[in-house]
Amino acid sequence: LRDGMNLVAKEYVASQPAEDPGVLVLSCFAGAARELGEAVIVNPFDIEGMAEAILQGLDMPLGERKERWTAMMKILERNDITAWRERFVRALSATGRGW
């Protein structure tokens, strides 16, 4: 229900075929929800909302699924491990402590 980076959600998106991607239904409490706004975001404590989100995913047209997947993949590609490492090293260097 709550998670930090929620890599499983990101791995799910990355593993989807571009020609027929699935729909990510994601808890609003997951850390990845801030990055993956094109997922169907839901409060997992809202039972009716969960049911509606699952139904939305099941009924979602292919065109919309592709648009959402493409947007999320762009985010994942921009924020890969190399980009994270470079930001982290810059932040360390900015402390002026000789890291």
C-alpha positions, 0 to 999 in steps of 0.5 A, spaced: 500 500 500 505 504 501 512 504 498 518 508 496 521 508 489 516 502 487 521 499 482 516 493 481 511 498 478 517 501 473 519 494 471 512 493 469 511 499 465 518 497 462 516 490 460 510 491 456 510 491 449 509 497 445 504 494 440 499 492 446 501 495 453 497 493 459 495 498 464 498 500 470 493 501 476 498 504 482 496 506 489 496 513 490 501 512 496 506 508 492 513 513 491 512 511 483 505 515 483 509 521 483 513 520 477 508 515 473 502 520 473 499 516 467 498 510 471 491 509 473 492 512 480 487 509 486 487 510 493 487 502 495 483 503 501 477 505 497 474 499 495 469 502 490 475 506 487 479 500 486 474 496 483 473 502 478 480 503 477 481 495 475 475 496 470 477 502 467 484 498 466 480 493 463 476 497 458 481 502 456 482 503 449 488 501 445 490 508 443 489 510 450 494 505 453 499 506 448 499 514 449 499 512 457 505 507 456 509 512 451 509 517 457 511 513 462 516 510 458 519 517 457 519 518 464 523 511 465 528 513 460 530 520 462 531 517 469 535 511 468 540 509 473 546 513 469 542 519 470 540 518 477 548 517 478 550 523 475 545 527 479 547 524 485 555 525 484 553 532 482 549 533 489 555 530 493 560 535 489 556 541 491 557 540 498 564 542 497 566 536 502 571 533 496 566 527 495 
